[in-house]
Amino acid sequence: MRDEHNHEIAYSSLTRMLRMEELREQQRRVGSYLLEPGEEMQHDTSPHRILLGDKEVTAQCATLVMAYSRRIYLRYFPGFTRFEVMVFLNDAFRFMDGVCPRCVIDNGSVIVVGGSGSGARIAPEVEALGRAFGVAFQPHRVNNPDRKARVERPFHYIENNFIVGRTFADWDDLNRQALQWCREYANQKVKKILGMSPEAAFLMEKPFLVPLPTFIAPVFRVENRIVDVEGYVNFETNRYSVPERLVGKQLEIHKYFERIRIFWQGKVVAEHARLMDQKGGRLTTPGHHLSLDRHRLFQGPPEEEGLLTGDHPDLTRYVAELKKRSPGRGVHRLRQLLNFKRSYPPEPFLAAIQHALHFGLFDLSRLERLILKRIAGDFFDLENI
């Protein structure tokens, strides 16, 4: 307009003229989806910026909404892979205490492995989860997000109601508050379109839901790792300890959302809390690794000393004198003396100890001969040998 007629016109005036002349494409009339109780539920995700402790992170907000009652369940994840999809749907179905036979989703690659809309192919593990619960996943047409508007609309509500003014210590605290918000606020607030709260509408929808299966299997993924030379398995950029006798062995790891369990030959050898949203972390269970410092490893009295002392004062004195005349902590000679105590009757053993203590005899081979001499008549017929 300015180049051709040397005249400027405001943008609002230009758009008004276009409307008056009907030069724009006519806006099409839209309808609404009328869904019966128990007919459909909808699932979607959205990234939210959240302050966890003193660190701002991008959290993936996953939601499931019952299309009829608008009852909502939400949970946050550090990332949203197919594994988190399985975890979320398992928890969401439990929260609803039943499912609808159809779940409308988008065409994202997390659940859909090929195609789109009615021709989409669902990931095998997600499809298997759906079969276990009696749910079929249905992606909407491309560029038709309004088909799942009942799960799209709450994201704005979550960002401007749940997140605002709240503080979160960690992921567990975030999801605990999110669950409380769903139960005590979002599902209790009266909606104009319903004329009641989602929780009240859900009471009418509940009888039409597909019941949950009797047994719900936990969601986990199996992977294999070889134990490194330091006695750890490396998993998701973090390290988890196992007993050091398994160094160099290939172990089976069961990854759950909040923990990992490590198996060797079908038996659990270690269990750790799963480090999430963290790189280079290390978890060590006490007792998995012996100290590499021999001076620290062999501090304190040996175990054999505690088993020998305390029952008889003469034996306690003999142990103390024997340790003074033994190299190091005297473990070898104390172990030999403990073997005498366990092998021979107490009366001749203590009599021999008293005799040896009186004459300062600390040669254990001679001590054993003294013990045998005292029990020869009771246990052995040495004269007829």
C-alpha angles and dihedrals in degrees: 000000000000094000096045102037103018089237130119122215129190117252092237090054091049093052091047090054091050090052093048092050091045091231094144123082110271112256111243124235114249130207134205134247115246108204126185125224112285093008104110146004128190132217132193143146136223133185116243129186108231134175111232109187103314095333127089112218138175107245123192109229112207119192138182121196130188103230096216103042097026089226107163137205123186137180134176127228133185087231135358114229128150089275091058089047089059092046093048097047091047091053094041093053089050090050092052090045089220141025142234116239091239128053117186115212138166126259096259119142094242093080102009114067097182144357124017141247115001090351095055122126115222121219108265096236093049091047089051090051089051092051091051090056098034095249130136117201115223121189115209124236116285112269091015104105091149087076087078098033092134090069096034096056098058093062091075088048092051094049093048099038115023099036098040114095096001129117125207127200097198143328093290091052091047094053093042090056091043091055091047091049091052093050101039104031121009096045094039099052115101113244119210093219090056099035087222141048121286089245091057091047090048090060087063092044097046097081090057096054124105106252119244117258118264092245122035112195117220116250114246140144126221122222135162128231136175117230111245125227091267093058099256136117116222112225129165092347091305132097128230125190126238130179107292093234086075096062108139094014124124110239132191116238122203108201115205121175097256102024145017127226120203121208133196118187091344096309128107109246099169141010126191140174107257114249107227129187088010136108129201094014123151131203120191124186114214110252097028094098131036118223115269090211106087093196091057093039094058101042123130131026118321120254092246091062092059091051092052103043132068100041100078128015094220091053090048091053091047091052091051092050092044091054091053090057096044129085118251113343091337093240096149095052093041089052090052091050091048089053089055091051092051095043104046133053114270098239099058091037093056092041090055090047091053092048093048092046091051093053097035094247112163100157101116094203089058089044090056090052089053090053093048091048090056095049097039095099095045101044109014133047094213095165093065096046 
